[in-house]
Amino acid sequence: MTFSMTTDYSKIEDQSFEALPTNSYEALIENVQERATKNGAESLQIKLRIRNDLDAALPETNGKYHNRVVFMDNWKRKATNQYDMEGLQYVLEAAQVPEGTAINSFEDFGRALILKPVQVFIKKEKNTYNGETTDVNRIAPWNFKKTQYPQVNHKWKETPTNPTQDSGQPIDVSDEDLPF
């Protein structure tokens, strides 16, 4: 494999990582994953992307902040070692997962949510950690609502995939593809 390129900075997009202003935004659920801190605290994390197809309809929110990413963590409770399943019902309802749908695994949960449009109220808060205070975004599960714009024309740079989905098909990798 060869590596060759020509620098072209015109395609670099301005990336801002500042916290979004407190407001309601139309978003797509891009990913759902389980993760853990170094200390072992586990969370179910929902990655949301602010929709880029509503710039004209919502110029002060989606128009200014389209394509930005925010996360919502649902932490496992120490007392029960379980996620807040009641809180996750708000997310499922907002994503319009039909009433009575059986969700028997984390994989089922991810498949039910990936690429679903939702309206979400994002709050900008101060967070102090190790003596440093920064602005962060917080999303409570009850701040998920049904989208006001069910027709989605969001343009993805790369269509997200759900890492919980396994096609079950073998992956063909040649020796040339391996770095060693």
C-alpha positions as CSV (number, residue, x, y, z in Angstrom):
1,M,0.0,0.0,0.0
2,T,1.3,3.4,-0.9
3,F,0.6,6.7,0.8
4,S,0.4,9.8,-1.4
5,M,-1.4,13.1,-1.1
6,T,-1.4,16.8,-1.9
7,T,-2.2,19.3,0.8
8,D,-5.6,21.0,0.1
9,Y,-6.8,23.0,3.1
10,S,-9.8,24.4,1.3
11,K,-11.8,21.3,2.3
12,I,-11.2,21.6,6.0
13,E,-14.3,22.6,7.8
14,D,-14.2,25.0,10.8
15,Q,-14.8,22.7,13.8
16,S,-16.0,24.3,17.0
17,F,-16.1,22.2,20.2
18,E,-17.7,24.8,22.4
19,A,-20.8,23.8,24.2
20,L,-24.0,24.5,22.3
21,P,-26.3,27.3,23.6
22,T,-29.3,26.0,25.7
23,N,-32.1,25.4,23.3
24,S,-34.2,22.7,21.5
25,Y,-32.5,21.2,18.4
26,E,-33.6,18.7,15.8
27,A,-31.1,15.9,15.7
28,L,-30.4,12.4,14.5
29,I,-29.3,9.5,16.7
30,E,-26.0,8.6,15.1
31,N,-24.7,5.9,17.4
32,V,-25.5,4.0,20.6
33,Q,-22.6,2.4,22.6
34,E,-21.7,1.1,26.0
35,R,-18.5,2.6,27.5
36,A,-16.7,2.6,30.8
37,T,-14.4,5.1,32.6
38,K,-11.0,4.1,33.8
39,N,-12.5,3.6,37.3
40,G,-15.1,1.2,35.9
41,A,-18.2,3.3,35.8
42,E,-20.3,2.2,32.9
43,S,-22.6,4.2,30.7
44,L,-24.9,3.8,27.7
45,Q,-24.0,6.7,25.5
46,I,-26.2,8.1,22.8
47,K,-24.4,10.2,20.1
48,L,-26.6,12.8,18.5
49,R,-25.8,14.9,15.4
50,I,-27.6,18.2,14.8
51,R,-29.4,17.9,11.5
52,N,-28.1,19.9,8.5
53,D,-31.3,19.8,6.5
54,L,-33.2,22.4,8.6
55,D,-31.1,25.5,8.2
56,A,-33.9,27.5,6.7
57,A,-36.6,26.2,9.0
58,L,-34.6,26.6,12.2
59,P,-31.9,29.3,11.4
60,E,-31.1,30.1,15.1
61,T,-30.5,26.6,16.2
62,N,-29.9,24.0,13.5
63,G,-28.9,26.6,11.0
64,K,-26.1,27.9,13.2
65,Y,-25.0,24.5,14.7
66,H,-25.7,21.9,12.0
67,N,-23.5,18.8,12.0
68,R,-22.4,19.4,15.6
69,V,-22.3,16.4,17.8
70,V,-23.6,16.0,21.4
71,F,-23.7,13.0,23.7
72,M,-26.1,11.8,26.3
73,D,-24.9,9.4,28.9
74,N,-27.2,7.1,30.9
75,W,-25.0,5.8,33.8
76,K,-25.4,2.4,35.4
77,R,-26.8,2.8,38.9
78,K,-24.3,1.6,41.5
79,A,-27.0,0.2,43.8
80,T,-28.6,-2.0,41.0
81,N,-25.8,-2.2,38.4
82,Q,-28.5,-1.4,35.8
83,Y,-29.2,1.5,33.5
84,D,-32.1,3.8,34.1
85,M,-34.5,1.9,31.9
86,E,-37.4,4.2,32.8
87,G,-35.4,7.2,31.5
88,L,-34.6,5.4,28.3
89,Q,-38.3,5.0,27.6
90,Y,-38.4,8.8,26.8
91,V,-35.7,8.3,24.2
92,L,-37.5,5.3,22.6
93,E,-40.8,7.2,22.6
94,A,-39.2,10.2,21.0
95,A,-37.7,8.0,18.3
96,Q,-41.2,6.6,17.7
97,V,-40.3,3.0,18.5
98,P,-43.8,1.4,18.5
99,E,-45.4,0.7,21.8
100,G,-44.9,-2.9,22.9
101,T,-41.7,-3.4,21.0
102,A,-39.6,-6.1,22.7
103,I,-36.0,-4.9,23.3
104,N,-34.1,-8.0,24.5
105,S,-30.5,-6.8,24.2
106,F,-28.3,-3.8,23.9
107,E,-28.1,-4.7,20.1
108,D,-31.9,-4.4,19.9
109,F,-31.8,-1.1,21.6
110,G,-29.2,0.3,19.2
111,R,-31.0,-1.0,16.1
112,A,-34.2,0.6,17.3
113,L,-32.6,4.1,17.6
114,I,-29.8,4.4,15.0
115,L,-30.6,7.2,12.4
116,K,-33.9,8.1,14.0
117,P,-34.8,11.8,14.1
118,V,-35.6,13.4,17.5
119,Q,-36.1,16.8,19.0
120,V,-33.8,17.3,22.0
121,F,-33.5,20.0,24.6
122,I,-29.8,20.6,25.2
123,K,-28.7,22.5,28.3
124,K,-25.4,24.4,28.6
125,E,-24.0,24.1,32.1
126,K,-20.8,24.8,34.0
127,N,-18.8,21.7,35.0
128,T,-15.9,21.8,37.4
129,Y,-13.4,19.0,37.3
130,N,-9.9,19.0,38.9
131,G,-10.3,22.7,39.7
132,E,-11.1,23.7,36.1
133,T,-14.5,25.0,35.1
134,T,-15.7,24.5,31.6
135,D,-19.0,24.8,29.7
136,V,-20.6,21.4,28.9
137,N,-23.9,20.2,27.3
138,R,-26.3,18.0,29.3
139,I,-29.3,16.2,27.9
140,A,-31.7,14.5,30.2
141,P,-33.7,11.5,28.9
142,W,-37.0,13.4,29.5
143,N,-35.7,16.2,27.2
144,F,-36.2,13.9,24.1
145,K,-39.3,14.7,22.1
146,K,-40.8,13.5,18.9
147,T,-39.3,15.4,15.9
148,Q,-41.3,18.3,14.4
149,Y,-39.6,17.4,11.0
150,P,-40.1,13.7,10.3
151,Q,-38.9,14.0,6.7
152,V,-35.1,13.7,6.9
153,N,-32.9,15.0,4.1
154,H,-29.7,15.2,6.2
155,K,-26.5,14.9,4.2
156,W,-24.0,12.6,5.8
157,K,-20.3,12.7,5.0
158,E,-20.3,9.1,5.9
159,T,-23.4,7.1,6.8
160,P,-23.1,6.0,10.4
161,T,-23.2,2.3,11.2
162,N,-24.3,0.7,14.4
163,P,-21.3,-1.1,16.0
164,T,-23.7,-3.4,17.7
165,Q,-24.7,-4.9,14.4
166,D,-22.8,-7.9,13.1
167,S,-23.6,-9.1,9.6
168,G,-22.2,-12.6,10.6
169,Q,-20.3,-12.6,7.3
170,P,-16.6,-13.5,7.3
171,I,-14.3,-10.6,6.5
172,D,-11.8,-11.2,3.7
173,V,-8.4,-9.7,4.6
174,S,-5.4,-10.3,2.4
175,D,-1.8,-10.3,3.6
176,E,-1.3,-7.0,1.7
177,D,-3.9,-5.3,3.9
178,L,-2.0,-6.1,7.1
179,P,0.4,-3.6,8.5
180,F,2.8,-6.3,9.7
